[in-house]
Amino acid sequence: MKYDLITILGPTACGKTTLAVAVADFLNAEIISGDSRQVYKRMDIGTGKDLSEYNINGKQIPYHLIDIVEPGCKYTVYNFQHDFLEAYNSICAKGKLPVLCGGSGLYLESVLRAYRMSPVPVNESLRESLEDKSLTELAEILSSYRNLHNTTDTDTKKRAIRAIEIESYYQEHPLDSVEFPEINSLVVGLDVPREVRRERITERLKARLEEGMVDEIKSLLAEGIPAENLIYYGLEYKYVTEYVIGTLSYEEMFRDLQIAIHQFAKRQMTWYRGMERRGIKIHWIDCLMPLDAKVEKIRSLFVEA
């Protein structure tokens, strides 16, 4: 079957963007970001946008769904599906190939399995009933749902409560009337040895701090964005914000954030394995292969379809 899309996924710090850009250059494609945090404007260093990487061989590879909403906005998988489809149709209308690249498991799977979704309103009474529960307790509640929500991004209580709110809503409101087109995608995963992954995560965290991640978050706070809104986004924005407002020391921030990113990468891999169990074929490629060899492998899988 002819592929309509190439999807490149993998855990954080595995080199997805570099590979996606090289593939897009080779196949005359455009990139759609599948990252739940890169949609936010001015949240650059902490989300790892690395926009300079989209320049290759003297040209700029077009990208979509990066820098499209203001910080503080609650961007959902429903919003992502809508925006993805607009970008996908626009790219196809040009006669070009879309490449979906990212690490947010639910975002990717919502496209690959054509999830039916609708906007979910706030449930204040449910939120109040969950407010006193710990993150561990919330994760246990979330895991009880048959159609499990994205656990990779539920690293704060607010995100976990929102995930439960979404699942609770979907149990009561069937989505049979909401359609999303079936898209045939070649799915490629970057496989990273555990120790290499850990080393890359630590090196990248140090680099981001040196590049000014603390100043980036101070600037966002100075705009008037509440600290709790940044903390909601988790990982870098949670821990660095807590350092900036004085909740954590620098040493505590670095230690706790490093641990959180390692745990996040592990949850990403767990999600991808779940995708495979749910019927999505992922072609795993060794991330340590030379870039040209990885591009050639993807090209051969694409043209052999």
Disulfide bonds with the S-S distance in Angstrom:
none
